[in-house]
């Protein structure tokens, strides 16, 4: 298990992209906002552990890197903020949940989401893709 406080965001992102490329599921421990029974957010962060199958990354208007994945427990699409990851463990098995065909990032009223399109060759190494993503975020 790797702890995100012991590595840079770039190292974490590189490992997650590699796992997604190889279609290896990941068990993460992350912080999420607690919700009431009515579904309203309380603002309090609680720890959760999930096994996910990553299929996309994007950047919000606030500048947060979001991981889009299928949650093995619920079988539904979920988003996780990279900065809220506490630890993760990459499995050697393969994906087993069918992912959505074409999913657009959720539009949040009033704030919206900004996506960054980064084009790179298919055979581009993961480290080069991370650098291209970092350059796109800086722009």
N, C-alpha and C positions, 0 to 999 in steps of 0.2 A: 504494500500500500504506500502510495506517495502522498505526502502532505504538501499542500500548495504553499504554505508559509515557508517552506524550505527550498523553494525554487522560484524562478522568475515567471511572470505571466507568459512570456514568450516560450519558455521551456514547457510549461503546462499546455499551452495551446498547440505546440509542435507535437507533443505526445498524443493529444486528443485527435488531432488531424490524422496522424499516422494510424491510430486505432480505427478511425472512421474509414480511411482508405482501405484498410485490411478487413473491414467489417467485423471488428472485434467489439463485443459489448463491454460496457464499463460500469462498475459499481461505484457510485459517488456518494459522498456525504456532503451535504450542502445546507445552507441556511435558506429558509423560505419564509414568506410572510404568513403569519397565522391568520386564519379566517374564523369568523363567528359561524354559528349554525345557519344563519341566513346568507352566508357567503360574503359578508362584508369584511374587508381587511382591517385588522386591529393595529397594525404598525409594529407589532412585536415579531421578532425573528425566532423561529424554532428550527431545530436540526432535523433533517430527514435523510434517510438512506434509500437510494433507488438504484436499480440496475437498468441502464438505458442503452439504446442503440442510436448513436448519433448519425444524422444525415445532413445537417446543414449548420452553418454559423452565419450570424449577421450582427450588425452594430445598430444600437438604438440611437434615437436623437440625443439622448443623454450621454452617449459615448460608451455605453456598456457593451461588451462583447457577449452575445447571447448564443447559447448552444441549443439547437433544435434537435429533439430526439424523440424516439418512441419509448414509452415507459413500459417495461416488461410486466410490472404488477397490474397496471390498469389496461394496457394495450392501447393507450391514447397518446396523442402528440403532446409533448411538454417542452417548455423553454426554461433554461437555467442560466443565470448570470454567471459568467466565468469568475468574477471577483467574489462570489459567494460560495465557491467551492472550498471545502475544508480539506478533503482528501479524496483520492480516487484509486481504483485498482482496475487494470486492464486484463480482461479474460482472454484466453486463447481459443475459445469457441467461436462460432459464427452467429450472425444475425438470424432470428427466427420470426420476427414480426414484420408483416408486410407494411411498408411505409406508404404514405399518401402519394398519389401520382404527381400532383402539382399543388404545392401549398404556398400560399402567399403569407408573408408575415402578418400577424394580427394588427389591425388598425385600432389604436387606442384613442378614444375621443379626446380632442383638445391637444394631445401631444403628438400623435402620429409616430411613425417610425421611419428612420432613414436607413436605406440599405446601401451597401457599398458593393459595386460590381467590380470584381477583380478578374481580369482575363489572363490566363497563363496556359502554356502548352500542357497537354495531358501528361507528358513524361517529365514535367518540371518537378524537381525534388521538393520534399515537404518543407525543408528549411527555406528554400527560395519562395515557396508559397506563403509562408509565415511572414517573410520580409515584405513581399508584395502587399499582403494584408495590412501589415504595420504601416507601410508607406501610404496606402489608401486611407487609413484611419487618420494619419497625420495631415492629410490634405483637406 
